[in-house]
Amino acid sequence: MSISRKRALAYGYELIAVPRSHLKVELIQTGEVVSLYHKGRVITKVFLNRSGMRAAAYMVNALGVKPPPVGGRVGTMVSTGLLHRVFALSSLNYKNSVSTKVADRLLEEAVSMQRSRLDEN
C-alpha cells in the first residue's frame, strides 16, 4: 500500500522544521509517480498526469539533477530551504496559469541556493 501525498508532505514538512544544510534525498520515478525520498520515506510525490509532469520537471530542475528513467533513481544533497521550495513546486496546480509564474520564481530561488552551495565548496 502506498503512502498518500498528503501524509508524505506532512512528514516532509516535519523534516524541514529543523533547518539543516545537508539532507540526502532520492528522486525515484515509477510508471505513474515521481517520488522524493529521505531515508527510505516518501516526503513528496507527484502523479504523472499533465500537471504532475510539469511539477516533476520543476522539481528536477530545483534539485539540480537529471530526471531518473522509469524504474530509476537519482540522489542529491539539499538544504531544508531548498526542500521547502521543492515541496511548494510539487503542490502547485499547474492547470492555473498563475502557478507557472509562482513556479518560475520558486525555481529561480532554488537555482540560486544551488549556486551558493557550489560556491561554498
Secondary structure, DSSP 4 states (H G I P E B T S, - for coil): -PPPHHHHHHHHHHHTTS--S-EEEEEEE-SSEEEEEETTEEEEEEESSHHHHHHHHHHHHHHT-PPPPTT-EEEEEE-HHHHHHHHHHHH--TTSHHHHHHHHHHHHHHHHHHHHHHHH-
